[in-house]
Amino acid sequence: MASQSTSFWPNLMNLVNISNLVQSDPNNDLHDLKVLLKSYFRGNAVQVFLFGSRFLGVGNERSDFDVCVKIDNGFIEQNIMRIKNAIKSDANWKFLEMLDGKCHVIRAVSVPMNLQYDINCSGDLAYCKNKLVKYIFDLQPIARYMVIYLRDWTNKHNLSGSFRSHIIVKMVIYFLQVAKFLPGIQHFLKNQLITSEDCDIDFIELKLSSFNMSKIIVNETETREILIKFFQYYSNFSFSYYTICPYLGFEVSTSSLSTKMPKSFTNPYFYRDAVVMQDMFYLNCNKAKPIKPCSVEHFKAACRKSVV
């Protein structure tokens, strides 16, 4: 398998270096977007945040820019249309489409740089979650190396359509939690109950030593071994029985999940889905709901192949 080949470490370090460059690359378009939106929302505080793979340091030169826009007037639906009109009116931007769903996303292209932007207009929860993930990557740096490797791995195994970047991030965090290298997300929250995807949240900065945990050394040997253990774990994982639950950070059956959740949990229908992967904060949301049983089998087969 690739992780046992002599080119494993040089190839991974090349991917890591690209991710580092992409993460540190200055982005003038982001400043221009903020200036544009401020001109359309005079009298309101306008905040523009970068999140997603570039922000987390796991992206590459082809990665889109995921942007969160927060405006302090509380009128989300009206703001979406005004942001859309602002994009359409400016020669430096090309509006592509509106993506409807739980989060309203405007897809556009920056004309000067020819880069695609996905602009989230439904609050800054996605950005808040990414801040915590970034902090977790700092706590346990091998997690970022794993995500970078696995993003490339899913592309090579034609799995990236179902097992997208945010899915891989949660699977890596959960695996490291079960293996006692990371604590559950619940420990980072300040007893906050997240009742919708529009909530603002904060988290407590904790040390691994508080949980009798320590950093895994990031080198070729340790990274190979932890990836093999990842593949072994998920090749035998019962997706139909367990919930992937980074909030708790330990194995729990989907049938008993509600008994271990805070009172804000109100979703009794997870058992209908092929994969149940709770959002880290908004516990009523199954982030893996679109994944089909055939994709699960494809993923498990690829995991088995990667440990042979």
N, C-alpha and C positions, 0 to 999 in steps of 0.2 A: 504494500500500500504506500501512498505518497508520504505518510508520516514516518515510514521506516526506510525510505530511500535516502541516499547520500545527499540528494539535493533538497531534502526537506527543510533544513535550517536556513541555508542561503535563500531559498525561495520565500520562506516565511519572513525573513528579515527584510527582503526586498519589499514585500507587501506592507510590512510594518513601517518602513521608511517612507513609502508612498502615502500611507495614512497619516503619518506625522507631518509630511509636507502639506497635504491637503488641509489638515486641521489648523496649521499655522499660517496658511495663505491669507493675506489681507483681502478683504472683500469690499470693494468700493460700491458695488451694486447695492449692498445692504444699507449703506449710508444713504444712497440716492433714493432707495425705496422709502426710508424713514422720512426724508425731506419731502418727498412727494405726498405721503399720507398726512404729514403735519399740515400741508397746505390745504388739504381737503377736510381736515378736522380741527380747524382753528378753535381755540378755547378749550380743547380737550387734550389730556395727556396721552401721547401716542408712544407705545413701547414696541420695539421690534427685536425679537430674539431668534438667534440661530439654534436649531436643535437637530436631531437626527444623526446620521452616520458621520457627517463631517464634524459636527460638534463633539461627538463621542470619540473621535480619533480612530474610527474603524472603516472610513470611507476610502474611495479612490478617486482618480481624476474624472471618472464618469458619473460619480454620485451626484444626484440632484441636491439642490439647496432646500432644506426644510426650514421654513420660517414661521414663527408664531407672531401674530399681531395682537396686541392688547390695547384697547381704547377704553378710557375710564367712564364712558357715558352709559354703559349698561344696555345699549340697544344693539344686540348682536345681529339680528336679522337685517336691520337698516344699515348697519355698518358694513355688512358683507356686500350689499349692492353698491354702496359708496366706494368701497375698496375696488370692486370690479370696475366701476366707472372711472376711477382714478387711473387704473392700469390701462384701460382702453384709450384714455385720453392722452397718454404720454408716449411720445415717439420712441423713447428709450425702452419701452416695454411692449411685448406682444401677448395679448390675452389668448390662451389656448382653450380652456374649458373650466367648468365648475364641477367639482366632484362632490356629490351629495352623499350624506351618510350621517353618522353620529357627530362627526367633525366636519364643518364646512371648509372645503379647501378650494382655493383658486389656483389653477395651474397657469403659469405664465413663463415667458422667456425674456431674459435680459438681452436686448438687441446688441449693445456694444460688446458683450462678452459671449453671447450665444450660449448662455447657461440656463437650464430649466430651474424654476422655483415652484415649490408647492407651498402656498401661503395659507396657513391655518388661521381661521378667523374666529374660533370658538373658545377663546380663553387660553390660559397659559399652562394648563395641566400637563400637556405633553412636554413642555419645556421643563417644568418642575420635576417630572419623572426622569428626564434626561440628566438633570443636575444630580439626582441621586445615583443614577447609573454611573455617571462620570466619577462620582465620589467613590463608588464601589470599585471601579476600575483602579482608582488610586490606592484604595485599601488592599486590593488583591490584584496586582497588575497582570498576572497571568490570564485573568479573565478576558482582558482586551486582546491579548495575543490569540486566545482560543477563538474569540468572535471573528477576528480578522482571518484566521485560517479557515474557519467553518463557513464564512461568507463565500470564500473562493471555492471551498469544497462543495457547497450546495450548487453553485453555478456549474461545476464540472459534472455533477451527477443529475443535472436538470431538475433540481429541487427548489430553486430559488423562487419560483412562482408561488409555491405553497409555504415553504419554510423561509419566509422573508427575514430581513435583518432583525426586526424587532422581536420576532419569534425566537431566533437564534440567541439573541441577548438574554431573553428570559430563560431559555433552556440551559444556557451556560450558568447563569446565576443560580438557578434551582439545583442543578447538578452539584455545584460547589457548596451549596447549603446542605444538601443531603450528605455530602462527603465531609461535612464539618470544617469547611474552609471559609464559610461566610455565614453570618447570622440571618435570620428571617427579616424581611422588610418591616414587619410589625415593630421591631425594636427601634427602628429609625424614626418612626412617626410619633408625634407628640399627642397621643391619644386622639388623633383627628379621625372623624368619620367622614369618608368621602361618599357623598350621596349622588353625585353626578359628575360628568366629565368636564364641567365648567368650574369646578371648585379650585381654589388656590390652596396650596399646601406648603408646608415647610418640613424639614427633617432635622433630626439631631445628628451631629457628627460624633460617631463612636469609634473606638479603637478595637481592633481584633483581639487585643490582649484582654479586653473586658469580657470576652467569651472563651478565654483560654484557647484562642486560635492564633495562628501566625501566618506570615506571608510564605507562599510557595516561591522558591527561587526560580527566577525566569532564566533558564538556560536550555540548551538543546535537549538534554536528557530528561529534565523535568517536564518540559513542554510536550515531548513525545509521549511520555508516560501518562500525563493527565488527559491528553487527547484520546489515547487508547482506552483509558478508563471511561471517558465520555461515551465513546462508541459502544463499548461493552454494556454500559448502563442502559443506554437507549435502545440498543438492539434487543434487549430483553424486557424493556419497559412495557407494562400493560396500559396502553393509552385508554383502553375502554374501561379500566377499573379505577385508575388513579387520576387525580387532578394535579397538574403541574401548578404548584401554589407557592410562588416566591414570597408571598405575604407571610405565610407560616414558616416556610423553609424546611419542612420535613414532609415525608410521604403521608398522604391522606387519601382515603378512597372518596370518590365523588359522592357516593351514597351517604357518607358520614360528614361531608364537608360542612353542611349547615350547622352542625353541633359545635364546630370549632371556630365559627365566624362571629364577628361582632354583630350587634343588632341591626346595623345598616344593611346587612346581606339579606336580600329578598328574592334571589333568583333560584327557584326550585327546578329549573328546566335544563340544567347543564348535562344531565344524563342522556339527553337526546343527541348530543354532539359526538363526533368521532374522536375529537381531541378537546380536552378541557384545560385551558391555560388561563388562569385568572390574571387580569390586569393587576399590576403591583399595588395600585392605590384604590381604583374604582372596582371593588370586588364583585359587583354584579355583572361585570363585563367579561365574556370569554373571548380573549384575543385570537384564539385559534379556531373559532367557529367555522370559518370558510374551508378549513382543511378537510378533505374527503378521505374515507377509509383507504382508497387505493393509493393516495399520497402517503399515508402513514406506512403502508406496507412497503412502498418504494423507499421511504426513508430508512426503515428498519433493515431492509435488505442492503442498502448502501452502507449502513453502520456495520453490519456483519462482514461485508466485503472489506471494510477498512481495518478490520482487526485480524484478518487472515494473513 
